[in-house]
Amino acid sequence: MSSISLTIRILDKDYQVNCQPNERDALIMSAKLLGEKMEEIRRGSHIIGVERIAVMAALNLAHDLIRSEQAVKADAETSQLLQSLNVKLNSALSDLNG
């Protein structure tokens, strides 16, 4: 599959980016999220320079990703525990009724 070229705008600057056609929407959403995070940092802090703002935005987004992954892992572990308890309860109920 051939790639397509997109122009994305982040902090009033245009960037030319290539991607696969099926990744276009995800790239646009990613650029929007990054732009919003960088704008939030620029407005809410005394950090000067696009590069420093980009690094802080990357750190914030990486932190959010790690927290989300940890929450998913905790949810999976909880689900597994509940399934195990359900099996044990069903077995105990079966023994009582049997």
C-alpha positions in Angstrom: 0.0 0.0 0.0 1.4 3.4 -0.9 1.7 6.2 1.6 -0.1 9.5 1.4 1.2 12.9 2.4 -0.6 15.0 5.0 0.0 18.5 6.3 -0.7 18.8 10.0 -0.6 22.0 12.0 0.8 22.2 15.5 1.3 25.4 17.4 0.9 27.5 14.2 3.5 25.5 12.3 2.8 23.2 9.4 4.4 19.8 9.2 4.4 17.4 6.2 3.9 13.8 7.3 3.6 10.6 5.3 1.3 7.7 6.5 -0.6 4.8 5.2 -4.1 5.7 3.9 -5.8 3.6 6.6 -3.8 5.5 9.3 -4.9 8.9 8.1 -7.6 9.5 10.7 -5.5 8.2 13.6 -2.6 10.6 12.5 -5.0 13.5 12.4 -6.4 12.7 15.8 -2.8 12.3 17.2 -1.7 15.6 15.8 -4.8 17.3 17.2 -4.1 15.8 20.7 -0.5 16.8 20.6 -1.3 20.3 19.4 -3.9 20.7 22.2 -1.4 19.4 24.8 1.3 21.7 23.6 -1.0 24.7 23.6 -2.1 23.8 27.1 1.5 23.7 28.3 2.3 27.0 26.4 -0.6 28.8 28.0 -0.2 27.3 31.5 3.5 27.5 32.1 6.6 29.7 31.7 8.2 27.2 29.3 9.7 29.0 26.3 10.5 27.3 23.0 8.6 24.9 20.9 11.2 22.2 21.5 10.8 22.3 25.3 7.1 22.5 25.0 7.1 19.4 22.7 9.3 17.5 25.2 6.9 18.3 28.1 3.9 17.4 26.0 5.6 14.1 25.0 6.3 13.4 28.7 2.7 14.1 29.7 1.3 11.9 26.9 3.7 9.1 27.8 2.7 9.4 31.4 -1.0 9.2 30.4 -0.3 6.2 28.3 1.5 4.3 31.1 -1.3 5.1 33.5 -3.9 3.9 31.0 -1.9 0.7 30.4 -1.7 0.1 34.2 -5.4 0.6 34.6 -6.1 -1.9 31.8 -3.8 -4.4 33.4 -5.4 -3.9 36.8 -8.9 -4.3 35.2 -7.7 -7.5 33.5 -6.4 -8.9 36.8 -9.6 -7.9 38.6 -11.6 -9.6 35.9 -9.5 -12.8 36.2 -9.9 -12.8 39.9 -13.7 -12.4 39.7 -13.9 -15.2 37.1 -11.9 -17.4 39.5 -14.2 -16.6 42.4 -17.2 -17.2 40.2 -15.9 -20.7 39.4 -15.3 -21.4 43.0 -18.7 -20.1 44.0 -20.4 -22.2 41.3 -18.5 -25.3 42.5 -19.5 -24.7 46.1 -23.1 -24.2 45.2 -23.1 -27.3 43.1 -21.6 -29.2 46.0 -24.4 -27.9 48.3 -27.2 -28.7 45.8 -25.6 -32.1 44.9 
